[in-house]
Amino acid sequence: MPIVPNQVRKRLEEGGLALGFGVHNLRGSAVGMIAAASGFDWLFIDMEHGAMSVDDATRISIAALSQGVTPIVRVCKDALSEGTRCLDNGAMGVVVPHVDTPEEARAVVQAYRFPPTGMRSWGGPPFAYGLAAVDPAKAQAELNAEILVVCMVETPESVANADAIAAVPGVDVLLIGTSDLTATMGIAGQFGHPDVRRAYETVAAACAKHGKVMGMGGVYDEKVAPDYIRLGARFILSGSDHAFLMAGATARAKFLRGLG
């Protein structure tokens, strides 16, 4: 059986936006189906802020492999091993927060790429191949090409080091975590602030120089988000499950109460 295609890479190669559906509260095998039916390309399975176990994350990931949406997990910075377990059990990418230096970026690559690029261990059921028997050398090369490795830029230090981080082989995406970036800048929540705009420009230039993709997280309004997309953000965290549910539920309740 061929490897399950990474929908994110497909979208990016076509020059489009890869839209992520945040998974914070939802659980179960239908999560990926809901996201795909809603027009999203990837799941942002949040193990950093969500009360999500490795078991929860991998159940969602395994189901998503056949649902037309790519499962990507975010782990805590000091829990890279959880990311490797998720990759062994269905995930097709890992997001690591607060990557501030190229040395930290290289440690991420070492954890999530097979040799010769990294030192990821080979083992576990080959879920990316539908459990079919695979040639290890061929599968490792294919997985190195398909798995998405994402480093988050969330501090002024990380912005200053964006060029060096983007230069690290094996890093695919620099995802700006705009909420934490504004907090560490002392301007929490001011997503359109000139300093934030300059940070996006810096990261965009680094990504363009080294052939990497810029991502955008935390910016969900219809005023500022288009500006950063025009700057080159293409890996887009579009919002989280609870926000989507509350928006739809609120609109329905408002409509029905208006009829009374």
Phi and psi restraints in degrees (value plus and minus 20) as a CYANA .aco file:
   2 PRO   PHI     -89.6   -49.6
   2 PRO   PSI     140.5   180.5
   3 ILE   PHI     -84.3   -44.3
   3 ILE   PSI     125.3   165.3
   4 VAL   PHI     -85.2   -45.2
   4 VAL   PSI     108.8   148.8
   5 PRO   PHI     -89.0   -49.0
   5 PRO   PSI     125.6   165.6
   6 ASN   PHI    -107.6   -67.6
   6 ASN   PSI      89.2   129.2
   7 GLN   PHI     -83.8   -43.8
   7 GLN   PSI     -48.1    -8.1
   8 VAL   PHI     -85.8   -45.8
   8 VAL   PSI     -69.1   -29.1
   9 ARG   PHI     -80.6   -40.6
   9 ARG   PSI     -58.8   -18.8
  10 LYS   PHI     -81.3   -41.3
  10 LYS   PSI     -67.7   -27.7
  11 ARG   PHI     -81.2   -41.2
  11 ARG   PSI     -64.9   -24.9
  12 LEU   PHI     -86.9   -46.9
  12 LEU   PSI     -59.0   -19.0
  13 GLU   PHI     -85.9   -45.9
  13 GLU   PSI     -48.5    -8.5
  14 GLU   PHI    -100.4   -60.4
  14 GLU   PSI     -24.9    15.1
  15 GLY   PHI      64.9   104.9
  15 GLY   PSI      -8.6    31.4
  16 GLY   PHI    -116.9   -76.9
  16 GLY   PSI    -193.5  -153.5
  17 LEU   PHI    -113.0   -73.0
  17 LEU   PSI     116.6   156.6
  18 ALA   PHI    -120.5   -80.5
  18 ALA   PSI      90.4   130.4
  19 LEU   PHI    -116.8   -76.8
  19 LEU   PSI     106.0   146.0
  20 GLY   PHI    -122.9   -82.9
  20 GLY   PSI     119.8   159.8
  21 PHE   PHI    -125.2   -85.2
  21 PHE   PSI      91.6   131.6
  22 GLY   PHI     -90.7   -50.7
  22 GLY   PSI     110.5   150.5
  23 VAL   PHI    -133.2   -93.2
  23 VAL   PSI      85.0   125.0
  24 HIS   PHI    -136.0   -96.0
  24 HIS   PSI     -66.0   -26.0
  25 ASN   PHI    -130.8   -90.8
  25 ASN   PSI     -48.6    -8.6
  26 LEU   PHI     -88.7   -48.7
  26 LEU   PSI     129.2   169.2
  27 ARG   PHI    -158.6  -118.6
  27 ARG   PSI     144.2   184.2
  28 GLY   PHI      82.2   122.2
  28 GLY   PSI     153.7   193.7
  29 SER   PHI     -95.9   -55.9
  29 SER   PSI     -31.7     8.3
  30 ALA   PHI    -109.5   -69.5
  30 ALA   PSI     -24.8    15.2
  31 VAL   PHI     -79.2   -39.2
  31 VAL   PSI     -69.1   -29.1
  32 GLY   PHI     -84.1   -44.1
  32 GLY   PSI     -55.9   -15.9
  33 MET   PHI     -85.5   -45.5
  33 MET   PSI     -61.0   -21.0
  34 ILE   PHI     -81.6   -41.6
  34 ILE   PSI     -66.2   -26.2
  35 ALA   PHI     -84.1   -44.1
  35 ALA   PSI     -64.6   -24.6
  36 ALA   PHI     -84.4   -44.4
  36 ALA   PSI     -62.6   -22.6
  37 ALA   PHI     -85.9   -45.9
  37 ALA   PSI     -42.8    -2.8
  38 SER   PHI    -110.0   -70.0
  38 SER   PSI     -22.5    17.5
  39 GLY   PHI      77.8   117.8
  39 GLY   PSI      -3.4    36.6
  40 PHE   PHI    -115.1   -75.1
  40 PHE   PSI     139.4   179.4
  41 ASP   PHI    -123.6   -83.6
  41 ASP   PSI     -48.1    -8.1
  42 TRP   PHI    -167.8  -127.8
  42 TRP   PSI     134.7   174.7
  43 LEU   PHI    -117.0   -77.0
  43 LEU   PSI     114.4   154.4
  44 PHE   PHI    -123.1   -83.1
  44 PHE   PSI      67.9   107.9
  45 ILE   PHI    -104.1   -64.1
  45 ILE   PSI      86.4   126.4
  46 ASP   PHI    -112.0   -72.0
  46 ASP   PSI      80.7   120.7
  47 MET   PHI    -114.8   -74.8
  47 MET   PSI     -21.6    18.4
  48 GLU   PHI    -104.5   -64.5
  48 GLU   PSI     -70.2   -30.2
  49 HIS   PHI    -128.0   -88.0
  49 HIS   PSI     -42.9    -2.9
  50 GLY   PHI    -102.0   -62.0
  50 GLY   PSI     134.8   174.8
  51 ALA   PHI    -103.3   -63.3
  51 ALA   PSI      44.1    84.1
  52 MET   PHI    -133.0   -93.0
  52 MET   PSI     104.1   144.1
  53 SER   PHI    -108.0   -68.0
  53 SER   PSI     147.8   187.8
  54 VAL   PHI     -80.0   -40.0
  54 VAL   PSI     -58.5   -18.5
  55 ASP   PHI     -82.4   -42.4
  55 ASP   PSI     -66.2   -26.2
  56 ASP   PHI     -77.1   -37.1
  56 ASP   PSI     -69.3   -29.3
  57 ALA   PHI     -83.3   -43.3
  57 ALA   PSI     -60.3   -20.3
  58 THR   PHI     -95.2   -55.2
  58 THR   PSI     -52.0   -12.0
  59 ARG   PHI     -82.7   -42.7
  59 ARG   PSI     -64.1   -24.1
  60 ILE   PHI     -84.2   -44.2
  60 ILE   PSI     -62.1   -22.1
  61 SER   PHI     -84.7   -44.7
  61 SER   PSI     -67.4   -27.4
  62 ILE   PHI     -80.3   -40.3
  62 ILE   PSI     -62.9   -22.9
  63 ALA   PHI     -84.5   -44.5
  63 ALA   PSI     -59.7   -19.7
  64 ALA   PHI     -85.6   -45.6
  64 ALA   PSI     -45.9    -5.9
  65 LEU   PHI     -76.9   -36.9
  65 LEU   PSI     -48.9    -8.9
  66 SER   PHI    -127.2   -87.2
  66 SER   PSI      -5.1    34.9
  67 GLN   PHI    -132.7   -92.7
  67 GLN   PSI     -13.5    26.5
  68 GLY   PHI      60.1   100.1
  68 GLY   PSI      -2.3    37.7
  69 VAL   PHI    -157.0  -117.0
  69 VAL   PSI     122.7   162.7
  70 THR   PHI    -114.4   -74.4
  70 THR   PSI     104.0   144.0
  71 PRO   PHI    -103.1   -63.1
  71 PRO   PSI     103.8   143.8
  72 ILE   PHI    -148.2  -108.2
  72 ILE   PSI     113.7   153.7
  73 VAL   PHI    -126.7   -86.7
  73 VAL   PSI     126.5   166.5
  74 ARG   PHI    -128.0   -88.0
  74 ARG   PSI     104.8   144.8
  75 VAL   PHI    -127.4   -87.4
  75 VAL   PSI     147.6   187.6
  76 CYS   PHI     -91.4   -51.4
  76 CYS   PSI     131.4   171.4
  77 LYS   PHI     -77.3   -37.3
  77 LYS   PSI     -56.9   -16.9
  78 ASP   PHI    -114.9   -74.9
  78 ASP   PSI      -1.0    39.0
  79 ALA   PHI    -151.7  -111.7
  79 ALA   PSI      29.1    69.1
  80 LEU   PHI     -80.7   -40.7
  80 LEU   PSI     -49.0    -9.0
  81 SER   PHI     -83.6   -43.6
  81 SER   PSI     -49.5    -9.5
  82 GLU   PHI     -85.3   -45.3
  82 GLU   PSI     -53.8   -13.8
  83 GLY   PHI     -85.3   -45.3
  83 GLY   PSI     -60.3   -20.3
  84 THR   PHI     -85.7   -45.7
  84 THR   PSI     -57.8   -17.8
  85 ARG   PHI     -85.7   -45.7
  85 ARG   PSI     -58.4   -18.4
  86 CYS   PHI     -86.5   -46.5
  86 CYS   PSI     -61.5   -21.5
  87 LEU   PHI     -82.6   -42.6
  87 LEU   PSI     -54.7   -14.7
  88 ASP   PHI     -91.7   -51.7
  88 ASP   PSI     -34.1     5.9
  89 ASN   PHI    -150.5  -110.5
  89 ASN   PSI      24.5    64.5
  90 GLY   PHI      94.8   134.8
  90 GLY   PSI     -48.7    -8.7
  91 ALA   PHI     -86.6   -46.6
  91 ALA   PSI     128.4   168.4
  92 MET   PHI    -136.3   -96.3
  92 MET   PSI      -4.1    35.9
  93 GLY   PHI    -199.1  -159.1
  93 GLY   PSI     140.4   180.4
  94 VAL   PHI    -156.1  -116.1
  94 VAL   PSI     116.7   156.7
  95 VAL   PHI    -128.2   -88.2
  95 VAL   PSI     109.1   149.1
  96 VAL   PHI    -135.8   -95.8
  96 VAL   PSI     103.3   143.3
  97 PRO   PHI     -99.6   -59.6
  97 PRO   PSI     141.5   181.5
  98 HIS   PHI      33.5    73.5
  98 HIS   PSI      27.7    67.7
  99 VAL   PHI    -107.7   -67.7
  99 VAL   PSI      86.9   126.9
 100 ASP   PHI    -121.2   -81.2
 100 ASP   PSI     -39.3     0.7
 101 THR   PHI    -156.0  -116.0
 101 THR   PSI     140.3   180.3
 102 PRO   PHI     -84.1   -44.1
 102 PRO   PSI     -48.4    -8.4
 103 GLU   PHI     -84.6   -44.6
 103 GLU   PSI     -61.5   -21.5
 104 GLU   PHI     -86.9   -46.9
 104 GLU   PSI     -57.6   -17.6
 105 ALA   PHI     -83.2   -43.2
 105 ALA   PSI     -60.3   -20.3
 106 ARG   PHI     -85.3   -45.3
 106 ARG   PSI     -54.8   -14.8
 107 ALA   PHI     -85.5   -45.5
 107 ALA   PSI     -57.0   -17.0
 108 VAL   PHI     -83.1   -43.1
 108 VAL   PSI     -66.7   -26.7
 109 VAL   PHI     -82.3   -42.3
 109 VAL   PSI     -61.8   -21.8
 110 GLN   PHI     -78.8   -38.8
 110 GLN   PSI     -56.1   -16.1
 111 ALA   PHI     -94.0   -54.0
 111 ALA   PSI     -53.0   -13.0
 112 TYR   PHI    -134.7   -94.7
 112 TYR   PSI     -22.5    17.5
 113 ARG   PHI    -131.9   -91.9
 113 ARG   PSI     119.8   159.8
 114 PHE   PHI     -93.3   -53.3
 114 PHE   PSI     139.2   179.2
 115 PRO   PHI     -77.3   -37.3
 115 PRO   PSI     127.6   167.6
 116 PRO   PHI    -109.5   -69.5
 116 PRO   PSI     -24.6    15.4
 117 THR   PHI     -94.1   -54.1
 117 THR   PSI     -59.7   -19.7
 118 GLY   PHI    -157.4  -117.4
 118 GLY   PSI    -178.0  -138.0
 119 MET   PHI    -151.7  -111.7
 119 MET   PSI       9.5    49.5
 120 ARG   PHI     -83.6   -43.6
 120 ARG   PSI     118.3   158.3
 121 SER   PHI    -100.6   -60.6
 121 SER   PSI     122.8   162.8
 122 TRP   PHI    -110.5   -70.5
 122 TRP   PSI     104.9   144.9
 123 GLY   PHI     152.4   192.4
 123 GLY   PSI     151.2   191.2
 124 GLY   PHI      67.9   107.9
 124 GLY   PSI     143.9   183.9
 125 PRO   PHI     -84.3   -44.3
 125 PRO   PSI     118.8   158.8
 126 PRO   PHI     -99.9   -59.9
 126 PRO   PSI      51.3    91.3
 127 PHE   PHI     -81.0   -41.0
 127 PHE   PSI     -51.9   -11.9
 128 ALA   PHI     -85.5   -45.5
 128 ALA   PSI     -33.2     6.8
 129 TYR   PHI    -135.7   -95.7
 129 TYR   PSI       2.0    42.0
 130 GLY   PHI      42.3    82.3
 130 GLY   PSI       9.0    49.0
 131 LEU   PHI      49.9    89.9
 131 LEU   PSI     -14.3    25.7
 132 ALA   PHI     -89.6   -49.6
 132 ALA   PSI     130.4   170.4
 133 ALA   PHI     -83.5   -43.5
 133 ALA   PSI     117.8   157.8
 134 VAL   PHI    -151.7  -111.7
 134 VAL   PSI     136.5   176.5
 135 ASP   PHI     -99.1   -59.1
 135 ASP   PSI     100.7   140.7
 136 PRO   PHI     -76.4   -36.4
 136 PRO   PSI     -64.3   -24.3
 137 ALA   PHI     -83.6   -43.6
 137 ALA   PSI     -64.5   -24.5
 138 LYS   PHI     -85.9   -45.9
 138 LYS   PSI     -63.7   -23.7
 139 ALA   PHI     -85.9   -45.9
 139 ALA   PSI     -60.6   -20.6
 140 GLN   PHI     -83.6   -43.6
 140 GLN   PSI     -60.0   -20.0
 141 ALA   PHI     -85.7   -45.7
 141 ALA   PSI     -62.0   -22.0
 142 GLU   PHI     -86.6   -46.6
 142 GLU   PSI     -61.2   -21.2
 143 LEU   PHI     -87.1   -47.1
 143 LEU   PSI     -57.4   -17.4
 144 ASN   PHI     -79.3   -39.3
 144 ASN   PSI     -54.2   -14.2
 145 ALA   PHI    -100.7   -60.7
 145 ALA   PSI     -46.1    -6.1
 146 GLU   PHI    -118.2   -78.2
 146 GLU   PSI     -57.3   -17.3
 147 ILE   PHI     -82.9   -42.9
 147 ILE   PSI     118.7   158.7
 148 LEU   PHI    -121.5   -81.5
 148 LEU   PSI     105.5   145.5
 149 VAL   PHI    -129.5   -89.5
 149 VAL   PSI      99.1   139.1
 150 VAL   PHI    -141.6  -101.6
 150 VAL   PSI     105.3   145.3
 151 CYS   PHI    -127.5   -87.5
 151 CYS   PSI     110.9   150.9
 152 MET   PHI    -110.1   -70.1
 152 MET   PSI     118.0   158.0
 153 VAL   PHI    -124.5   -84.5
 153 VAL   PSI      91.8   131.8
 154 GLU   PHI    -157.7  -117.7
 154 GLU   PSI     -11.5    28.5
 155 THR   PHI    -161.7  -121.7
 155 THR   PSI     139.5   179.5
 156 PRO   PHI     -77.7   -37.7
 156 PRO   PSI     -54.7   -14.7
 157 GLU   PHI     -81.5   -41.5
 157 GLU   PSI     -63.7   -23.7
 158 SER   PHI     -84.8   -44.8
 158 SER   PSI     -60.0   -20.0
 159 VAL   PHI     -81.3   -41.3
 159 VAL   PSI     -64.4   -24.4
 160 ALA   PHI     -83.0   -43.0
 160 ALA   PSI     -49.6    -9.6
 161 ASN   PHI    -118.3   -78.3
 161 ASN   PSI      -8.9    31.1
 162 ALA   PHI     -77.5   -37.5
 162 ALA   PSI     -60.2   -20.2
 163 ASP   PHI     -83.0   -43.0
 163 ASP   PSI     -64.2   -24.2
 164 ALA   PHI     -88.9   -48.9
 164 ALA   PSI     -56.8   -16.8
 165 ILE   PHI     -87.6   -47.6
 165 ILE   PSI     -64.4   -24.4
 166 ALA   PHI     -84.2   -44.2
 166 ALA   PSI     -44.9    -4.9
 167 ALA   PHI     -97.1   -57.1
 167 ALA   PSI     -31.6     8.4
 168 VAL   PHI     -91.3   -51.3
 168 VAL   PSI     100.7   140.7
 169 PRO   PHI     -81.6   -41.6
 169 PRO   PSI     116.7   156.7
 170 GLY   PHI      80.2   120.2
 170 GLY   PSI     -35.3     4.7
 171 VAL   PHI    -105.8   -65.8
 171 VAL   PSI     109.4   149.4
 172 ASP   PHI    -118.6   -78.6
 172 ASP   PSI     -60.6   -20.6
 173 VAL   PHI    -155.0  -115.0
 173 VAL   PSI     118.8   158.8
 174 LEU   PHI    -127.3   -87.3
 174 LEU   PSI      87.3   127.3
 175 LEU   PHI    -119.0   -79.0
 175 LEU   PSI      96.1   136.1
 176 ILE   PHI     -99.2   -59.2
 176 ILE   PSI      96.8   136.8
 177 GLY   PHI    -107.6   -67.6
 177 GLY   PSI      69.4   109.4
 178 THR   PHI     -86.8   -46.8
 178 THR   PSI     -51.8   -11.8
 179 SER   PHI     -82.3   -42.3
 179 SER   PSI     -72.5   -32.5
 180 ASP   PHI     -89.0   -49.0
 180 ASP   PSI     -53.8   -13.8
 181 LEU   PHI     -81.6   -41.6
 181 LEU   PSI     -65.8   -25.8
 182 THR   PHI     -85.1   -45.1
 182 THR   PSI     -55.6   -15.6
 183 ALA   PHI     -84.3   -44.3
 183 ALA   PSI     -65.8   -25.8
 184 THR   PHI     -91.6   -51.6
 184 THR   PSI     -38.6     1.4
 185 MET   PHI    -104.3   -64.3
 185 MET   PSI     -30.2     9.8
 186 GLY   PHI      62.9   102.9
 186 GLY   PSI      -0.8    39.2
 187 ILE   PHI    -152.8  -112.8
 187 ILE   PSI      28.2    68.2
 188 ALA   PHI     -69.9   -29.9
 188 ALA   PSI     108.4   148.4
 189 GLY   PHI      61.8   101.8
 189 GLY   PSI     -22.9    17.1
 190 GLN   PHI    -111.9   -71.9
 190 GLN   PSI      55.3    95.3
 191 PHE   PHI     -88.0   -48.0
 191 PHE   PSI     -43.5    -3.5
 192 GLY   PHI    -118.5   -78.5
 192 GLY   PSI     -11.1    28.9
 193 HIS   PHI     -79.1   -39.1
 193 HIS   PSI     123.6   163.6
 194 PRO   PHI     -73.7   -33.7
 194 PRO   PSI     -55.6   -15.6
 195 ASP   PHI     -87.4   -47.4
 195 ASP   PSI     -54.5   -14.5
 196 VAL   PHI     -90.6   -50.6
 196 VAL   PSI     -60.7   -20.7
 197 ARG   PHI     -80.7   -40.7
 197 ARG   PSI     -61.3   -21.3
 198 ARG   PHI     -85.8   -45.8
 198 ARG   PSI     -55.4   -15.4
 199 ALA   PHI     -83.8   -43.8
 199 ALA   PSI     -64.0   -24.0
 200 TYR   PHI     -81.5   -41.5
 200 TYR   PSI     -60.5   -20.5
 201 GLU   PHI     -83.0   -43.0
 201 GLU   PSI     -60.2   -20.2
 202 THR   PHI     -84.2   -44.2
 202 THR   PSI     -66.5   -26.5
 203 VAL   PHI     -88.3   -48.3
 203 VAL   PSI     -58.7   -18.7
 204 ALA   PHI     -80.6   -40.6
 204 ALA   PSI     -62.5   -22.5
 205 ALA   PHI     -84.8   -44.8
 205 ALA   PSI     -61.0   -21.0
 206 ALA   PHI     -83.6   -43.6
 206 ALA   PSI     -63.1   -23.1
 207 CYS   PHI     -85.3   -45.3
 207 CYS   PSI     -63.1   -23.1
 208 ALA   PHI     -83.1   -43.1
 208 ALA   PSI     -60.2   -20.2
 209 LYS   PHI     -83.9   -43.9
 209 LYS   PSI     -58.1   -18.1
 210 HIS   PHI    -127.9   -87.9
 210 HIS   PSI     -10.1    29.9
 211 GLY   PHI      49.9    89.9
 211 GLY   PSI      11.5    51.5
 212 LYS   PHI    -127.5   -87.5
 212 LYS   PSI     150.8   190.8
 213 VAL   PHI    -124.5   -84.5
 213 VAL   PSI     117.3   157.3
 214 MET   PHI    -113.1   -73.1
 214 MET   PSI     118.3   158.3
 215 GLY   PHI    -136.6   -96.6
 215 GLY   PSI     140.5   180.5
 216 MET   PHI    -151.3  -111.3
 216 MET   PSI     105.5   145.5
 217 GLY   PHI    -152.4  -112.4
 217 GLY   PSI     129.0   169.0
 218 GLY   PHI      68.9   108.9
 218 GLY   PSI     -26.8    13.2
 219 VAL   PHI    -131.2   -91.2
 219 VAL   PSI      87.4   127.4
 220 TYR   PHI    -140.2  -100.2
 220 TYR   PSI     -20.2    19.8
 221 ASP   PHI    -100.7   -60.7
 221 ASP   PSI     145.8   185.8
 222 GLU   PHI    -114.9   -74.9
 222 GLU   PSI     -13.7    26.3
 223 LYS   PHI    -121.8   -81.8
 223 LYS   PSI     -70.4   -30.4
 224 VAL   PHI    -106.5   -66.5
 224 VAL   PSI     -58.9   -18.9
 225 ALA   PHI     -73.1   -33.1
 225 ALA   PSI     -63.5   -23.5
 226 PRO   PHI     -80.3   -40.3
 226 PRO   PSI     -51.7   -11.7
 227 ASP   PHI     -83.6   -43.6
 227 ASP   PSI     -63.1   -23.1
 228 TYR   PHI     -95.3   -55.3
 228 TYR   PSI     -50.7   -10.7
 229 ILE   PHI     -87.3   -47.3
 229 ILE   PSI     -58.2   -18.2
 230 ARG   PHI     -85.0   -45.0
 230 ARG   PSI     -48.8    -8.8
 231 LEU   PHI     -93.3   -53.3
 231 LEU   PSI     -35.4     4.6
 232 GLY   PHI     108.6   148.6
 232 GLY   PSI     -19.8    20.2
 233 ALA   PHI     -85.4   -45.4
 233 ALA   PSI     105.8   145.8
 234 ARG   PHI    -149.9  -109.9
 234 ARG   PSI     -38.9     1.1
 235 PHE   PHI    -118.1   -78.1
 235 PHE   PSI      80.1   120.1
 236 ILE   PHI    -133.6   -93.6
 236 ILE   PSI      98.4   138.4
 237 LEU   PHI    -102.1   -62.1
 237 LEU   PSI      93.5   133.5
 238 SER   PHI    -110.8   -70.8
 238 SER   PSI     -32.0     8.0
 239 GLY   PHI     123.8   163.8
 239 GLY   PSI     154.9   194.9
 240 SER   PHI    -135.4   -95.4
 240 SER   PSI     139.8   179.8
 241 ASP   PHI     -73.4   -33.4
 241 ASP   PSI     -64.4   -24.4
 242 HIS   PHI     -87.7   -47.7
 242 HIS   PSI     -55.3   -15.3
 243 ALA   PHI     -88.1   -48.1
 243 ALA   PSI     -61.2   -21.2
 244 PHE   PHI     -82.8   -42.8
 244 PHE   PSI     -65.6   -25.6
 245 LEU   PHI     -82.5   -42.5
 245 LEU   PSI     -65.6   -25.6
 246 MET   PHI     -86.7   -46.7
 246 MET   PSI     -55.6   -15.6
 247 ALA   PHI     -84.8   -44.8
 247 ALA   PSI     -66.7   -26.7
 248 GLY   PHI     -86.7   -46.7
 248 GLY   PSI     -62.1   -22.1
 249 ALA   PHI     -86.3   -46.3
 249 ALA   PSI     -60.0   -20.0
 250 THR   PHI     -83.8   -43.8
 250 THR   PSI     -63.6   -23.6
 251 ALA   PHI     -83.2   -43.2
 251 ALA   PSI     -60.5   -20.5
 252 ARG   PHI     -87.6   -47.6
 252 ARG   PSI     -63.2   -23.2
 253 ALA   PHI     -83.2   -43.2
 253 ALA   PSI     -61.3   -21.3
 254 LYS   PHI     -82.3   -42.3
 254 LYS   PSI     -62.7   -22.7
 255 PHE   PHI     -82.7   -42.7
 255 PHE   PSI     -69.4   -29.4
 256 LEU   PHI     -87.7   -47.7
 256 LEU   PSI     -58.3   -18.3
 257 ARG   PHI     -86.4   -46.4
 257 ARG   PSI     -48.3    -8.3
 258 GLY   PHI     -89.2   -49.2
 258 GLY   PSI     -35.5     4.5
 259 LEU   PHI    -108.8   -68.8
 259 LEU   PSI     -31.6     8.4
